[in-house]
Amino acid sequence: RPGIGLFKATARLLGWKNTDPSAAHGEQVVSFNGVDVKSATWQQSCGKGRCLLKLRFKHEGGSLTQFIGFKDTDFPAIKAHFHEHFGVALQEQEVATEGWNWGDVVPLEGGEQASKELRVMINGKLGFDVPVAELTQVTVASNTDLNLEFAQEGAAVGEDVLTELRLFIPGGGDDSGAISAERLRQELQQSAGISAGGEAMLTVRDIMLNAPRGKHDFEFFEKSMKIRGKTLTYNIRYQDIGRIFYLEFGKARLGGYASALAFGLNQPMRHGKTLHSWLVLNFDGEKTVPLGAVSEHVWKNIGVAKADHKQEFMVAKLVGKFSGQTIIATLSEFREAHPQKEPGLKCTHKAQQGLMYFSKKSFIYVMKPVIWHRYSDIEAFHFDIGHLRGKSFDFAVQLKSGQVLEFSQVDRDAFDAIHKTLQKHEVPMRGAERLQGSFAPAGARTSTRAAAAARNRPATRASSQGAAAAPRDEGYNEEEDEDFTDEGDDDGDASSEEDLEDEENTAAAPPPKAKRPRRS
């Protein structure tokens, strides 16, 4: 466990209590029954004179527990206590100090999955060992390179945590019995429970992923799903999936697709030097799973009717069933409030166009990068009237951590849908009233423009004559009524007098003289 604490052993129990304030988020107390201890090992391999106590337990699914930080002088007292009260002999493991970076891989030890270890021996001494239960991903980078990834649990301040280890295994393993990178990968995946053993319940090919980008084949098993790319294969355990979103793209059809499934991973998937905390699977909405490709047991287990055998529905139901996560859909109230009835908000983040979706407790932005935050983590949505343009506006999301996320090119007609959704779920907003005041409903803007055009339009001569012939009140003052315009009457009278004067002048004027012919 992260942090520093106190180790205590009595005649019946042993345990550890956290005393490190910087690791308050971790587990505070750990205790075990002494009769459950199967074996105990002591190693002087933690650096700075620190030693390690490693315990294996008897009970079913037995685990391996390590306590680090003992002094070398603690060995005699712990050895005597374990022998007297627990009936266990504390063995001292000799550790290699040659400093070599090569050794021999020994067969995996431990009868139970949780107690197995990958051990590398150097000259008969322990070089290093890795608990198999802490592995989250095992991949073959090449024919000779094996990449190991570990669970990223929290660490106390100032502590280092091993997240990745790469082993070089020479030779292709053609000889019978010789170890190879591929063979060791299979053994480690099976021992760690991340292998996709047996027959796949469902196989879906050519699913487009946003990151790592490209089309991949998905194979779904009871405990994990296997993702096969062109060069690498990944195994994702269902227990590492923390949340599932089903997202409809609507008319936007990002990338030409109709919908997507977004899987939030508790243990990020590593691709090269990049960690991916989200997997976004894109679907065109037309491809289906052949009915004969899925057994009757699977149909009943995931609760999908055969009439709804589209790929996205099958994948969502299957992953939701085995991961125990609820499939989160977007809010229907946002769709109803949107003028175009779109399920998502079209916007841009860091020059990448995507869609933002609102749920009851959080929002998510796709495509790349994927951004997800709970409303409880948000300080406020900021709307600035200075970022208002002709047909669009910008807004920013300020998190309580101080980070600010900026989104631009939002259609101004969608503001009311955003405002109503955030207001209903009590998400803080700043500047929304000022921005809303600068917007006028489309109908009001149209009627206002029509009225202004009617007031400024010159009256026709017929209407002017009608207006002149109509009776008027003697007390009616035209100059006091600002809405009244008499430009049409004045223009009509003036133009008539000018036309008459032009006709008279034209009649009185002498005809133009004929031109004389030129003399040749």
C-alpha positions as CSV (number, residue, x, y, z in Angstrom):
1,R,0.0,0.0,0.0
2,P,1.2,3.5,-0.6
3,G,2.6,5.4,2.3
4,I,4.4,4.6,5.5
5,G,2.8,2.8,8.4
6,L,3.3,0.6,11.4
7,F,3.6,-3.2,11.2
8,K,2.3,-5.1,14.2
9,A,2.0,-8.9,15.0
10,T,0.3,-10.5,17.9
11,A,-0.1,-14.2,18.9
12,R,-3.1,-14.5,16.5
13,L,-3.0,-11.6,14.1
14,L,-0.6,-9.5,12.0
15,G,-1.3,-6.3,10.1
16,W,-0.3,-2.8,9.0
17,K,-1.7,0.7,9.8
18,N,-1.2,3.7,7.6
19,T,0.4,6.7,9.4
20,D,1.4,8.8,6.3
21,P,-0.9,11.9,5.8
22,S,0.2,12.2,2.1
23,A,-1.4,8.7,1.4
24,A,-4.6,9.3,3.2
25,H,-6.6,8.2,0.2
26,G,-5.1,4.7,0.4
27,E,-6.2,1.8,2.6
28,Q,-5.7,2.6,6.2
29,V,-5.6,-0.8,7.9
30,V,-4.6,-4.2,6.7
31,S,-4.9,-7.3,8.9
32,F,-4.5,-11.1,8.5
33,N,-4.9,-14.2,10.6
34,G,-1.5,-15.8,11.5
35,V,-2.8,-19.3,10.9
36,D,-3.4,-18.4,7.2
37,V,0.2,-17.7,6.5
38,K,1.7,-20.4,4.2
39,S,5.2,-19.1,3.8
40,A,7.4,-16.1,4.7
41,T,10.5,-14.8,2.9
42,W,13.0,-12.1,3.9
43,Q,14.9,-10.1,1.3
44,Q,17.6,-7.4,1.6
45,S,16.8,-5.7,-1.7
46,C,14.9,-2.5,-1.2
47,G,17.9,-0.1,-1.1
48,K,19.1,2.3,1.6
49,G,19.4,-0.7,4.0
50,R,15.7,-1.5,3.8
51,C,14.4,-5.1,3.8
52,L,11.2,-6.8,2.5
53,L,8.9,-9.3,4.1
54,K,6.9,-11.4,1.6
55,L,4.0,-13.5,2.8
56,R,2.0,-16.1,1.0
57,F,-1.4,-17.3,2.3
58,K,-3.2,-20.7,2.4
59,H,-6.8,-19.7,1.7
60,E,-8.4,-20.3,-1.7
61,G,-7.3,-17.7,-4.2
62,G,-4.4,-17.0,-1.9
63,S,-2.6,-13.8,-2.4
64,L,0.9,-12.5,-2.1
65,T,1.5,-9.6,0.3
66,Q,4.7,-7.6,0.7
67,F,5.8,-5.3,3.5
68,I,8.7,-3.0,2.6
69,G,10.9,-0.8,4.8
70,F,12.1,-3.1,7.7
71,K,15.6,-2.7,9.1
72,D,18.1,-5.5,8.9
73,T,18.1,-5.7,12.7
74,D,14.3,-6.6,12.7
75,F,15.0,-10.0,11.1
76,P,15.7,-12.0,14.3
77,A,12.6,-10.8,16.2
78,I,10.2,-11.4,13.3
79,K,11.7,-14.8,12.6
80,A,11.2,-15.9,16.2
81,H,7.6,-14.5,16.4
82,F,6.5,-16.3,13.2
83,H,8.1,-19.6,14.3
84,E,6.6,-19.5,17.8
85,H,3.0,-18.2,17.1
86,F,2.3,-19.1,13.4
87,G,4.5,-22.2,13.0
88,V,6.1,-20.7,9.9
89,A,9.8,-20.6,9.2
90,L,11.1,-17.2,7.9
91,Q,13.4,-18.0,5.0
92,E,16.1,-15.5,3.8
93,Q,16.3,-15.1,0.1
94,E,19.8,-14.3,-1.3
95,V,19.8,-11.5,-3.7
96,A,22.2,-11.1,-6.7
97,T,24.5,-8.1,-6.4
98,E,26.5,-8.5,-9.6
99,G,24.7,-5.7,-11.3
100,W,24.1,-7.8,-14.5
101,N,21.1,-6.9,-16.7
102,W,20.6,-10.5,-17.9
103,G,19.5,-13.7,-16.2
104,D,17.4,-16.9,-16.5
105,V,13.6,-16.9,-16.4
106,V,12.3,-19.6,-14.1
107,P,8.9,-21.2,-14.3
108,L,6.1,-19.3,-12.7
109,E,5.9,-20.1,-9.0
110,G,2.8,-20.4,-6.8
111,G,-0.2,-22.7,-7.0
112,E,-2.8,-19.9,-7.0
113,Q,-3.1,-17.2,-9.6
114,A,-2.7,-14.4,-7.1
115,S,0.5,-15.8,-5.6
116,K,2.4,-16.5,-8.8
117,E,5.6,-14.5,-9.6
118,L,7.8,-14.0,-12.6
119,R,11.4,-14.5,-11.3
120,V,14.7,-13.8,-13.0
121,M,17.7,-15.6,-11.5
122,I,21.4,-14.5,-11.8
123,N,24.0,-17.1,-10.8
124,G,21.5,-18.9,-8.7
125,K,20.5,-15.8,-6.8
126,L,17.4,-13.7,-7.2
127,G,17.8,-10.9,-9.8
128,F,14.2,-9.6,-9.5
129,D,10.7,-10.9,-9.2
130,V,7.4,-9.5,-10.4
131,P,3.9,-10.4,-8.9
132,V,1.8,-11.6,-11.8
133,A,-1.4,-10.3,-10.2
134,E,-0.2,-6.7,-10.7
135,L,0.1,-7.1,-14.5
136,T,-2.5,-5.3,-16.6
137,Q,-1.1,-5.8,-20.1
138,V,1.5,-8.1,-21.6
139,T,2.4,-7.5,-25.3
140,V,5.0,-8.6,-27.7
141,A,6.6,-5.6,-29.3
142,S,8.7,-7.7,-31.6
143,N,9.9,-11.3,-31.9
144,T,12.3,-10.8,-29.1
145,D,10.8,-7.9,-27.0
146,L,8.2,-8.5,-24.3
147,N,6.5,-5.5,-22.7
148,L,4.9,-5.7,-19.2
149,E,2.6,-3.0,-17.9
150,F,1.5,-2.8,-14.2
151,A,-1.5,-1.5,-12.3
152,Q,-1.0,2.2,-11.5
153,E,-2.1,2.4,-7.9
154,G,-1.6,5.6,-6.0
155,A,1.8,6.4,-4.5
156,A,2.7,8.5,-1.6
157,V,4.6,11.8,-2.0
158,G,8.3,11.1,-3.0
159,E,7.7,7.4,-3.9
160,D,8.4,5.9,-7.3
161,V,6.1,3.4,-8.9
162,L,7.0,0.8,-11.5
163,T,4.6,1.1,-14.4
164,E,6.4,-0.7,-17.3
165,L,9.1,-3.2,-17.8
166,R,10.5,-4.5,-21.1
167,L,12.4,-7.8,-21.4
168,F,14.6,-8.8,-24.3
169,I,14.4,-12.6,-24.9
170,P,17.1,-13.7,-27.5
171,G,16.3,-16.3,-30.1
172,G,13.0,-17.1,-31.7
173,G,12.2,-20.1,-29.5
174,D,12.3,-22.6,-32.3
175,D,13.9,-25.3,-30.1
176,S,11.5,-27.4,-28.2
177,G,11.2,-26.3,-24.6
178,A,13.1,-23.0,-25.2
179,I,11.5,-19.9,-23.9
180,S,10.3,-17.2,-26.4
181,A,8.6,-13.9,-26.1
182,E,5.4,-15.2,-27.5
183,R,5.3,-18.3,-25.2
184,L,6.1,-16.2,-22.1
185,R,3.4,-13.7,-23.0
186,Q,0.8,-16.5,-23.2
187,E,1.9,-17.9,-19.8
188,L,1.8,-14.5,-18.1
189,Q,-1.5,-13.6,-19.5
190,Q,-3.0,-16.8,-18.5
191,S,-1.5,-16.6,-15.0
192,A,-2.6,-13.0,-14.5
193,G,-6.1,-13.7,-15.7
194,I,-5.9,-11.3,-18.6
195,S,-5.7,-13.9,-21.3
196,A,-8.6,-14.5,-23.7
197,G,-8.8,-18.3,-23.3
198,G,-11.3,-20.5,-24.9
199,E,-13.7,-19.7,-27.7
200,A,-14.8,-16.1,-28.2
201,M,-18.5,-15.3,-27.5
202,L,-18.6,-12.6,-30.1
203,T,-16.2,-11.4,-32.8
204,V,-16.6,-8.1,-34.5
205,R,-14.2,-7.1,-37.2
206,D,-13.0,-3.8,-38.6
207,I,-14.1,-1.5,-35.8
208,M,-12.6,2.0,-36.1
209,L,-10.9,3.3,-33.0
210,N,-10.0,6.9,-32.5
211,A,-6.8,6.1,-30.5
212,P,-4.9,4.0,-31.2
213,R,-6.2,5.0,-34.6
214,G,-7.1,2.4,-37.1
215,K,-9.4,-0.5,-37.7
216,H,-9.2,-3.3,-35.1
217,D,-10.8,-6.7,-34.6
218,F,-12.6,-7.3,-31.3
219,E,-13.0,-10.7,-29.7
220,F,-15.1,-10.8,-26.5
221,F,-14.6,-13.5,-23.9
222,E,-16.0,-14.0,-20.4
223,K,-13.4,-12.1,-18.5
224,S,-11.7,-9.8,-21.1
225,M,-11.8,-8.6,-24.6
226,K,-9.0,-8.9,-27.1
227,I,-8.2,-6.0,-29.5
228,R,-6.2,-7.1,-32.5
229,G,-4.5,-4.4,-34.6
230,K,-2.2,-4.6,-37.5
231,T,1.0,-4.9,-35.4
232,L,-0.1,-5.2,-31.7
233,T,-2.7,-7.1,-29.7
234,Y,-4.2,-5.7,-26.5
235,N,-6.2,-7.4,-23.7
236,I,-8.7,-5.4,-21.7
237,R,-10.2,-6.9,-18.6
238,Y,-13.9,-6.0,-18.1
239,Q,-13.1,-5.2,-14.5
240,D,-10.8,-2.4,-15.7
241,I,-13.7,-0.7,-17.6
242,G,-15.1,2.1,-15.3
243,R,-17.8,3.6,-17.4
244,I,-19.6,3.2,-20.8
245,F,-21.2,5.9,-22.9
246,Y,-23.5,5.3,-25.9
247,L,-23.2,8.4,-28.2
248,E,-25.3,9.1,-31.3
249,F,-23.8,11.5,-33.8
250,G,-27.0,12.7,-35.4
251,K,-26.6,14.8,-38.5
252,A,-23.0,15.6,-37.7
253,R,-21.9,12.0,-38.5
254,L,-18.3,12.5,-37.3
255,G,-15.9,10.7,-39.5
256,G,-18.9,9.4,-41.5
257,Y,-20.1,7.3,-38.6
258,A,-23.6,7.2,-37.0
259,S,-22.7,6.4,-33.3
260,A,-19.9,5.5,-31.0
261,L,-19.3,3.6,-27.7
262,A,-16.9,5.2,-25.3
263,F,-15.2,3.0,-22.7
264,G,-13.5,4.7,-19.8
265,L,-10.6,2.6,-18.5
266,N,-9.5,2.5,-14.9
267,Q,-6.1,1.2,-16.1
268,P,-5.0,3.1,-19.2
269,M,-4.0,1.1,-22.2
270,R,-0.4,1.9,-23.3
271,H,0.4,2.3,-27.0
272,G,4.1,3.1,-27.3
273,K,4.7,6.0,-25.0
274,T,1.1,7.1,-25.0
275,L,-1.5,6.1,-22.4
276,H,-5.1,5.9,-23.5
277,S,-7.7,6.2,-20.8
278,W,-10.6,6.1,-23.3
279,L,-11.5,3.7,-26.1
280,V,-14.0,5.1,-28.6
281,L,-15.5,2.6,-31.0
282,N,-17.2,4.0,-34.1
283,F,-20.1,2.4,-35.9
284,D,-21.9,3.2,-39.1
285,G,-25.3,2.1,-37.8
286,E,-25.9,-0.4,-40.7
287,K,-23.7,-3.4,-39.9
288,T,-25.2,-6.3,-38.0
289,V,-23.9,-9.4,-36.2
290,P,-24.9,-12.6,-38.0
291,L,-27.5,-14.5,-36.0
292,G,-25.6,-17.8,-36.3
293,A,-22.4,-16.3,-35.1
294,V,-23.7,-16.0,-31.5
295,S,-24.8,-19.0,-29.4
296,E,-28.2,-19.1,-27.7
297,H,-26.5,-18.9,-24.3
298,V,-25.0,-15.6,-25.2
299,W,-28.2,-14.1,-26.5
300,K,-30.0,-15.0,-23.2
301,N,-27.1,-13.9,-21.1
302,I,-26.7,-10.4,-22.4
303,G,-30.5,-9.9,-22.8
304,V,-30.5,-8.7,-26.5
305,A,-33.4,-9.6,-28.8
306,K,-32.3,-11.1,-32.1
307,A,-34.2,-8.3,-33.9
308,D,-31.7,-5.8,-32.4
309,H,-28.5,-7.4,-33.6
310,K,-26.7,-4.3,-34.7
311,Q,-23.0,-4.3,-33.9
312,E,-23.2,-1.3,-31.5
313,F,-26.1,-2.8,-29.5
314,M,-24.5,-6.2,-29.2
315,V,-21.1,-4.8,-28.1
316,A,-22.6,-2.4,-25.6
317,K,-24.9,-5.0,-24.0
318,L,-22.1,-7.6,-23.8
319,V,-19.5,-5.3,-22.2
320,G,-22.1,-3.8,-19.9
321,K,-23.1,-7.3,-18.7
322,F,-19.6,-8.6,-17.9
323,S,-18.2,-5.3,-16.6
324,G,-21.2,-4.6,-14.4
325,Q,-21.3,-1.0,-15.7
326,T,-24.5,0.9,-16.6
327,I,-24.6,2.1,-20.2
328,I,-25.0,5.9,-20.1
329,A,-27.0,7.5,-22.8
330,T,-27.2,11.2,-23.6
331,L,-30.0,13.4,-22.2
332,S,-33.2,13.5,-24.2
333,E,-34.1,16.9,-22.8
334,F,-31.1,18.4,-24.5
335,R,-32.2,16.9,-27.8
336,E,-35.7,18.3,-27.3
337,A,-34.4,21.8,-26.5
338,H,-31.9,21.8,-29.5
339,P,-33.4,23.7,-32.5
340,Q,-32.3,20.9,-34.9
341,K,-33.1,18.1,-32.4
342,E,-29.4,17.0,-32.3
343,P,-28.3,14.7,-29.4
344,G,-24.9,16.4,-29.1
345,L,-23.4,19.9,-29.2
346,K,-21.2,20.5,-32.2
347,C,-18.1,22.5,-31.2
348,T,-14.3,22.7,-31.5
349,H,-11.6,22.1,-29.0
350,K,-7.9,22.9,-29.9
351,A,-8.8,23.0,-33.6
352,Q,-10.3,19.5,-33.4
353,Q,-14.0,19.4,-34.3
354,G,-16.1,17.2,-32.1
355,L,-19.4,16.7,-30.1
356,M,-20.2,17.5,-26.5
357,Y,-22.8,15.4,-24.7
358,F,-24.5,16.1,-21.4
359,S,-25.7,13.4,-19.0
360,K,-27.3,13.7,-15.6
361,K,-24.0,13.9,-13.6
362,S,-21.2,14.6,-16.2
363,F,-20.4,15.7,-19.7
364,I,-18.2,14.0,-22.3
365,Y,-16.5,15.4,-25.4
366,V,-15.4,13.3,-28.4
367,M,-13.7,12.7,-30.8
368,K,-10.1,13.5,-30.0
369,P,-9.1,14.0,-27.3
370,V,-11.8,12.5,-25.2
371,I,-12.7,14.9,-22.3
372,W,-14.9,13.7,-19.4
373,H,-15.7,15.5,-16.2
374,R,-18.3,15.2,-13.5
375,Y,-20.4,18.3,-12.8
376,S,-19.1,18.2,-9.2
377,D,-15.6,18.8,-10.5
378,I,-16.6,22.0,-12.4
379,E,-16.2,25.4,-11.0
380,A,-18.4,27.1,-13.7
381,F,-19.3,27.3,-17.4
382,H,-18.1,30.7,-18.6
383,F,-19.9,32.5,-21.3
384,D,-18.2,35.7,-22.5
385,I,-20.1,38.2,-24.7
386,G,-16.8,39.3,-26.1
387,H,-16.5,35.9,-27.8
388,L,-19.8,36.3,-29.6
389,R,-19.6,36.2,-33.4
390,G,-22.2,36.4,-36.2
391,K,-23.5,32.9,-36.0
392,S,-21.4,31.3,-33.3
393,F,-20.0,31.9,-29.8
394,D,-17.3,30.4,-27.5
395,F,-17.4,29.2,-23.9
396,A,-15.0,27.8,-21.4
397,V,-15.3,25.2,-18.6
398,Q,-13.3,26.0,-15.5
399,L,-12.5,23.1,-13.2
400,K,-12.1,23.3,-9.5
401,S,-8.5,22.2,-10.0
402,G,-7.9,25.5,-11.9
403,Q,-7.7,24.0,-15.4
404,V,-9.7,25.8,-18.1
405,L,-11.1,24.0,-21.2
406,E,-12.0,26.2,-24.1
407,F,-14.6,25.3,-26.7
408,S,-15.4,27.4,-29.8
409,Q,-17.5,27.6,-32.9
410,V,-20.8,26.8,-31.1
411,D,-23.9,27.5,-33.0
412,R,-25.7,30.4,-31.3
413,D,-29.1,28.8,-31.8
414,A,-28.0,26.0,-29.5
415,F,-27.4,28.4,-26.5
416,D,-30.9,27.9,-25.1
417,A,-30.5,24.1,-25.0
418,I,-27.1,24.5,-23.2
419,H,-28.5,27.0,-20.7
420,K,-31.6,24.9,-19.9
421,T,-29.6,21.7,-19.5
422,L,-27.0,23.2,-17.2
423,Q,-29.6,25.1,-15.2
424,K,-31.7,22.0,-14.6
425,H,-28.8,20.0,-13.3
426,E,-27.6,23.0,-11.2
427,V,-24.2,23.4,-12.9
428,P,-22.8,26.9,-12.1
429,M,-22.7,29.4,-15.0
430,R,-21.2,32.8,-15.4
431,G,-22.0,35.4,-18.0
432,A,-25.0,33.3,-19.3
433,E,-27.5,36.1,-18.7
434,R,-25.5,38.7,-20.5
435,L,-25.0,36.4,-23.5
436,Q,-28.7,35.4,-23.5
437,G,-29.7,39.0,-23.5
438,S,-27.7,39.6,-26.7
439,F,-29.7,36.8,-28.4
440,A,-33.2,37.4,-29.7
441,P,-35.4,34.5,-30.7
442,A,-35.4,33.8,-34.4
443,G,-39.1,34.7,-34.7
444,A,-38.7,38.0,-32.9
445,R,-35.7,38.9,-35.1
446,T,-37.7,38.1,-38.3
447,S,-40.8,40.2,-37.2
448,T,-38.6,43.1,-36.1
449,R,-36.8,43.2,-39.5
450,A,-40.2,42.9,-41.3
451,A,-41.6,45.8,-39.2
452,A,-38.6,48.0,-39.8
453,A,-38.7,47.3,-43.5
454,A,-42.4,48.2,-43.6
455,R,-41.8,51.5,-41.9
456,N,-39.0,52.4,-44.2
457,R,-40.7,51.4,-47.4
458,P,-42.0,54.4,-49.5
459,A,-45.8,54.3,-50.0
460,T,-47.3,53.8,-53.4
461,R,-49.1,56.7,-55.3
462,A,-52.4,54.9,-54.9
463,S,-52.0,54.5,-51.2
464,S,-50.9,58.2,-51.0
465,Q,-54.0,59.3,-52.8
466,G,-56.1,57.1,-50.5
467,A,-54.5,58.5,-47.5
468,A,-55.0,62.1,-48.7
469,A,-58.7,61.4,-49.4
470,A,-59.3,59.8,-46.0
471,P,-60.8,62.0,-43.3
472,R,-58.5,63.2,-40.5
473,D,-59.1,64.5,-37.0
474,E,-58.5,68.2,-36.8
475,G,-56.6,67.8,-33.6
476,Y,-54.2,65.2,-34.9
477,N,-50.6,66.6,-35.0
478,E,-48.4,64.7,-37.5
479,E,-45.2,66.2,-36.2
480,E,-45.7,64.8,-32.6
481,D,-46.3,61.2,-33.8
482,E,-42.8,59.8,-34.5
483,D,-44.2,56.6,-36.1
484,F,-46.1,58.5,-38.7
485,T,-44.2,59.1,-42.0
486,D,-45.5,61.5,-44.6
487,E,-42.6,61.1,-47.0
488,G,-44.8,59.3,-49.4
489,D,-47.4,62.1,-49.7
490,D,-44.7,64.8,-50.1
491,D,-42.8,62.8,-52.6
492,G,-45.9,62.0,-54.6
493,D,-47.0,65.7,-54.8
494,A,-43.5,67.0,-55.6
495,S,-42.9,64.4,-58.3
496,S,-46.3,65.3,-60.0
497,E,-45.5,69.0,-60.1
498,E,-42.0,68.4,-61.5
499,D,-43.5,66.1,-64.2
500,L,-46.0,68.8,-65.3
501,E,-43.3,71.4,-65.4
502,D,-41.1,69.1,-67.5
503,E,-43.9,68.5,-69.9
504,E,-44.6,72.2,-70.4
505,N,-41.0,73.1,-70.9
506,T,-40.6,70.3,-73.3
507,A,-43.6,71.5,-75.4
508,A,-42.4,75.2,-75.4
509,A,-38.9,74.4,-76.4
510,P,-38.1,74.7,-80.2
511,P,-37.2,71.5,-82.1
512,P,-33.5,70.9,-82.6
513,K,-31.9,72.2,-85.9
514,A,-31.1,69.7,-88.6
515,K,-27.5,69.1,-89.3
516,R,-26.1,70.4,-92.6
517,P,-24.7,67.8,-95.0
518,R,-20.9,67.9,-95.5
519,R,-19.6,69.2,-98.7
520,S,-17.6,66.7,-100.7
